[in-house]
Amino acid sequence: MLIPFSCVQDVELDLINGNEKILVVDSEFNNLNTGNYVRLTWMRNVQEKEVLPVDNALIIISSDSGESDTLKKENDDNNYFDGYYFSDKLKCKPDGTYTLKIDIDGRIYEATATMPHPPKIDSLRLDFVKYEIGKSDGVMPFIYFKEPSSETNYYLGKLCPDGYSARRNPCPVMAWYATRALLLLNDEYLPGYVNGININLPDDPKRNYIPSLFGDYLAILYSITPESFAYFQSLTEALKSDGGVYSPSPANHPTNIKSKHKVVGFFHVASLDSYPFFAPLR
């Protein structure tokens, strides 16, 4: 289900023709202000295998309270952060409205979003599922939290390793272990108190197998905008697509980024709470 929003439009993309450039925007700005970033790449042709980072962008993030920050390009020897720009000065807060402006050689892209109130994870419980011989037991961390009935909320949950070396984001943005499936929740179907919901999902929406866990992790619960919810839901549906005649096109996704030029991706402004836990070896 995609909900039409006045500040969101669907992106319809044909195959890239010749040297046509289509910008891809990935971003996250949160209430913890740990690693607020924008990543820019150019969409690749089918035959291209390498990521095409944008290294010459001017990116400015500003708030409705008059603050602003020019994002800094990250440089590292291993190229883990190609195309990443980080905000070090602006401190985002719930209820604040933030505007993103991207300038790439005169190509202008703009987006605006308001940060929701942060959720609060009360507790976490671990459970286990036994698989057949040859597969490790799956670890299921269940989170518990209160869902305010007086307001409409949309949530996104994800699981991230904890205890690694210093990083620029609560969940590593460049590593294979950060690519687990996302939990999407609409409070229309939630009780006043969420009495345990598993946040360790299959790494592929078409699989039932839950990844095994061992070590220190963070269960992260985001409060996201309804526009972000629609965006992530469209991506999830595209991943479930079997390519049949009635399957949705993976190219048509909503975006809140406005430009005269073609662009895909989203300007995400969210608030979060995290809960650390240790998954024992089974």
N, C-alpha and C positions, 0 to 999 in steps of 0.2 A: 504493500500500500504506500503510494507516494502522495503526500498531502501538498496541494498547491500553496505556495507562499508568495507574497508580493515581492519579496526581496530575493527570491530564488528562481532560477530559470534552468530548464533542462538544456543539456549540451548535446547536440547531435553532430557526430563527427563521421565524415566519410573517410575513405582511405587517404592517407597523406599523398598529395600530389607534388612531384618534383621537389623543390627546396622549401616548400611551405613549412613555416614554423608554428607549432602549437605548444604553448606553455603549459607545463604541469606544475601545480602548486600543492605542496604538502606543508602543514603548519600545525603548531599547537602553542597556545598561550593560556596559562593556568594560574590559579590563585596562589600556588606555592612559589611561582616565579623561579622554578628550577629548570633552566634549559629552554626557555621560550624561544622558538625557532621558526624559520621559514625555509623550506627547501625548494629550489627551483631547478627543473630539468626541462629539456625539450623532448617532446614526444618522438619516439623512434619509429623509423620504418620497420616493416616486418622483418627484413633481412638484417637489420642492425642488432648487434648483441650487447654493445657497450652502452652504459648510461651516459647521457649527454648533459652534464651539469651546466648551469648558467653561472658564470663567474664574474660578470660585469654589471650586475644589477645594483641599483640604488633602491634600498628598501627602508621606508619610514613607517613606524607604528606610532599612533597618537591617541590620546584619550580625550573624553569629553570634559575632563577637568583641566585641559590645557597642557598636559605633559606630552613629550614626544621623545623618540629615540631612533637613531639611525642604526640599523642592524649591521653587525660586523661579520664579514665572511670568515668562516673557520678554515684554518690551514693546518694540515697535519701530514706527516710523511707517508702514512699508509693509505691515504685517500679514502678513509672511512666516511669523511664528512664532505665529500665533493658536492657542491651546490647548496650547502647549509650556511645560513646566516642566523646569528644569534643576537637576541636583545639582552643587554646587560644592565641597562639603566632604568627602563620603565617598569614599575611595579603594578601589576594588574590586580584589581580587586573586584569582588562580586558587586553586581549592579552597575559596574562601569561599562561604558560603551567605547569600543576601540575601532579605529580605522586603520586599515592597511593600504599603503600606496607603494606600488612597484613600478620602477622606471627602468626599462631595458632599451637603451639606444633610442629613446623617444617613444617607445611602446609603453602605454600607461595601463595599469591594471589596479582596480580599487575594490575594497570590500569593507563592510562594517558589521560588527556583531557585539552583542551585550552579554556579559558574563553572568550565568545563573548563580544561585546560592549553592554553596558546597554541601554535599551529602555527609553523613556521618555513619561509618561502619561501627556497630556496637561490639560485635564479637565475631569469631570465626571458629568453625568446627571442621575437623578432618575426618573423612570417611574413605573407604577403599573398595575397589571393585576387582574381583579376581578374573583374570583372562585365561584363555586356554594356554597349554604348554607352548613355550617359545616366546610369549609376550609378557612383559613386566606388568605387575599390578598397577592399576590406575589410581591416582590419588585425587580425591574430590574435596576441595576446600569450599565449604558452605559459608557464605557471609550472611549476617543478620543486620538489618537496619530499619529505621522508622521511615515511613513514607507519608509526608505531610498531606493530609486530605484537603487542605484549604488552597492548594496551588497545583497547577499542572506541571509535572516533571517528566523528563526523559533522561534515561541513564545509559551509560556505557561502562561495561566492566571488562578488565583485562588482567592478565597475570604476567608478572615480570620477575626475573631473577633479582635478588638483592645481595648485597655484600661484595659486589665487584668493585673494581677500582673506580676512582672518581669519574663521573660522567656529566654530560651537559643536560640530561633529561631523566626524569624519574624512571622511565623505561628505556633501555638502550635502543637507539633509533637505527643502528646499523648492523645488528647482529641477528643471526638465524633464530636465536632463542627468544626474540621479541615478536615473532610473526604468528603467534597463536591466534585462534579465532576470537572474535569480540562478542561479548554478551550485550544484547540490546534489549532495553526494557522500557515499555510505555506504562505509566502509572495508571492508565485506564483499567488495566488488568491486574493491578497489584493490590494486596490488602493493606490496611493501615500499618501493619508491622510485617515486614518480610522475614518470615521465620525460617531462614536458611535457603539459599539458592547457590547452586554449584557454579563456580567461576572458572573452572578448568575445563574448557571446551575442546572438542576435536580440532586439530590444526587444519582440517578441511571440512567445510560444511556438509559434504556428501558422505563423510565417514562417521561411524559410531564409536570408533576407538579413541579413548581419552588418553592423552600423553601421560607417561609416567613422570613423576616428580621426585627429586631428591635434592635436599639442600635448603638454602634460605630463599624465600620468595616474598614478593609484595602482592597482595590482592588490592587492586586499585578500582575504585568506583568513581566515575565521573558523573557530574550533572551537566548535561549538554543541551544546546538549544534545539528546538523542534526542527530547525533547518538541518542541523548536523545529524539528527536522528534520521531524517529522510535520506540524507546523503549516504550514511553508513548502511542503511537498510537496502538501498539500491545496489550498493557494492556487494552485499551479502547475497542478494537475489541473483546477481550476475554470476557469482561464484557457484551458485547452485544450478545454474543453467546447464542443460545437457546439449545445447546447440540445436534443439528441435525447432520446428516451424513456429510454435507458439511460445518459445522462450523469449525473454526480454533481451534487447540488444545490449551488450556490455558497454557500448559506447555512449549510451544515453543516461547521463547522471546529472542530478541537480548541482548547481554551483551558486555561491553567493558572491562570486567575483565578477565584476562588471568591466568590460573592455570592448573596444572596437575590433580587437583581435581575438582569435580563437584561444580559449583557455579551458583547462579542466582542473579539477581539484577543489579545495575548500579552505576558507579562512576559519579555523576552529578556535573558539574562545570558550573555555570550559573551566569548571571548578572541580576539585577532586579531594578524596580522602583515601588513605592507604592503610593497610593492616599487614604488618610483618608476621610471617610464620615460618616454621621449619618443617619440612616434609621428610620423615625418616625413611630409610631404605627398607623395602619390604622383600 
